[in-house]
Amino acid sequence: MRSKKTPAKKIQYDAIYDSELVAKLINGCMLEGKKSVAAKQVYKAIEIIAEQTGKSGIDFLTESLENIKPTIEVRSRRVGGASYQVPTPIRPERRNSLAIRWLLNAAKARGANPYRTLAEKIAAEAIEAHENAGAAIKKKLDTHKMAEAN
């Protein structure tokens, strides 16, 4: 029998926007425990988004992440010695974490140009995601295609 589910860890909201989303982005960016460095990059990215779009940076980022969130994914199920890819719907918490992870990974993968900071890359990826383009959206579409194929 399975033991009791562990309660979800409460995340501390960020200082400036008082937002769970921004706090999770900061935690996702963080390397080697340097949270203040990660926070500066995320805040700078939000400023860049606001500057380039003329809208509220945080609202624009939220809309971008809504576009990235997948609704269905494939999971491996073993049935009688054979593995099958079974499409399953995704829980809201996992949808959020996948969207954030895909956004950050796509931003980090945007070439090693020494003149572009991570903030600029995050902003560029978020703006592309808002227009349903970019690597993070491609990842979502690939996931959905795999689910439909199975």
Rosetta blueprint (number, residue, H / E / L):
1 M L
2 R L
3 S L
4 K L
5 K L
6 T L
7 P L
8 A L
9 K L
10 K L
11 I L
12 Q L
13 Y L
14 D L
15 A L
16 I L
17 Y L
18 D L
19 S L
20 E H
21 L H
22 V H
23 A H
24 K H
25 L H
26 I H
27 N H
28 G H
29 C H
30 M L
31 L L
32 E L
33 G L
34 K L
35 K H
36 S H
37 V H
38 A H
39 A H
40 K H
41 Q H
42 V H
43 Y H
44 K H
45 A H
46 I H
47 E H
48 I H
49 I H
50 A H
51 E H
52 Q H
53 T H
54 G L
55 K L
56 S L
57 G H
58 I H
59 D H
60 F H
61 L H
62 T H
63 E H
64 S H
65 L H
66 E H
67 N H
68 I H
69 K L
70 P L
71 T L
72 I E
73 E E
74 V E
75 R E
76 S E
77 R E
78 R E
79 V E
80 G L
81 G L
82 A E
83 S E
84 Y E
85 Q E
86 V E
87 P E
88 T E
89 P E
90 I L
91 R L
92 P H
93 E H
94 R H
95 R H
96 N H
97 S H
98 L H
99 A H
100 I H
101 R H
102 W H
103 L H
104 L H
105 N H
106 A H
107 A H
108 K H
109 A L
110 R L
111 G L
112 A L
113 N L
114 P L
115 Y L
116 R L
117 T L
118 L H
119 A H
120 E H
121 K H
122 I H
123 A H
124 A H
125 E H
126 A H
127 I H
128 E H
129 A H
130 H H
131 E L
132 N L
133 A L
134 G L
135 A H
136 A H
137 I H
138 K H
139 K H
140 K H
141 L H
142 D H
143 T H
144 H H
145 K H
146 M H
147 A H
148 E H
149 A H
150 N L
